[in-house]
Amino acid sequence: MTGKKMIVILAAAAGCATMRPASSRDLAAGHWSGQIDRDGWLQPLSLDIENDDGTYRGEWRASAGIASEPLQKVDVSGDTVRLETDQLLFVGRIRGSRLSGTVSHKGTDGADGQFSVIHDEVEHNPGSEPIFGEMP
C-alpha cells in the first residue's frame, strides 16, 4: 500500500471515530430561545442548559435586556424536561429541535400557559474564527 493511500485511510478512520450518532446527542443541553404564551400575552424566553456528567443545570431569561437567572432545578429523562425557577415550573417534551410544554406557578394545580423554544443547533467552533495578535 502506498503512503498516500495509507494517509487517506487513516484520515478517514480518524474522522469516523470522532463522529457520534445523532441519537447519542444530549437532547436537552444547549441554548434554546422562544416564548411563553399566557392567555395570548407573549413573552420572550431563553434557556441555557448544561449537562455535567449527568447532572443538569442552567439559566433562564424571560425578557430581553435583563440578566439571566439560575434555574433552581433541571431534570431530564429521555425527551422529557422539567425546569424550576424560584416561582415557576416548566414541564415539556423535546421533539426534534423544539422543546414545548406547560408553565405554571409552583405549588398550583394546572398550567398558567404554554412555552415553546427552539434549540440553537449552531455549535461554536473556535477553529473557524480568525486569530489576531502577533504573527509568528
C-alpha positions, -999 to +999 in steps of 0.1 A: +000+000+000+014+034-009+020+061+016-007+083+001-033+056+004-024+049+040-027+085+049-062+087+033-073+055+051-060+068+085-076+102+080-110+086+071-108+063+102-099+092+125-128+113+111-153+084+117-140+079+152-149+114+162-184+113+148-212+103+171-247+092+160-275+118+163-293+096+188-264+099+213-265+137+212-278+152+245-312+164+235-316+190+263-282+206+265-276+238+247-292+272+241-329+275+235-349+306+225-386+311+220-416+324+240-441+319+268-478+323+259-500+332+288-536+337+275-523+354+244-497+375+261-464+365+245-432+369+264-396+361+252-379+331+268-343+320+267-329+289+283-293+277+286-290+241+298-257+222+306-250+186+313-220+179+335-217+141+336-254+135+340-261+165+363-281+192+346-281+229+355-290+260+336-301+296+334-332+313+321-343+348+309-379+358+304-372+393+289-347+408+266-323+431+283-324+416+318-298+393+333-302+355+333-312+338+365-301+303+375-326+275+373-333+261+407-337+225+393-333+208+360-345+172+355-341+155+321-355+120+315-352+110+278-372+136+259-390+150+290-376+181+306-387+197+339-373+231+349-379+250+381-372+287+388-379+302+422-416+307+412-423+288+380-424+252+368-418+243+332-426+208+320-421+199+284-411+174+258-384+176+231-395+168+196-368+174+170-353+208+177-383+221+197-389+219+234-425+228+243-449+223+272-467+240+301-456+266+325-473+271+359-466+287+392-450+263+417-475+248+441-506+254+420-527+230+401-529+234+364-510+253+338-509+291+336-496+290+300-476+273+273-440+277+263-421+268+231-384+272+224-361+262+196-327+246+201-299+267+187-280+239+169-251+260+156-222+248+176-193+272+184-162+262+166-132+283+178-111+269+150-133+288+124-125+322+139-097+344+129-068+347+153-055+382+158-023+392+175+014+386+169+024+369+137+050+341+140 
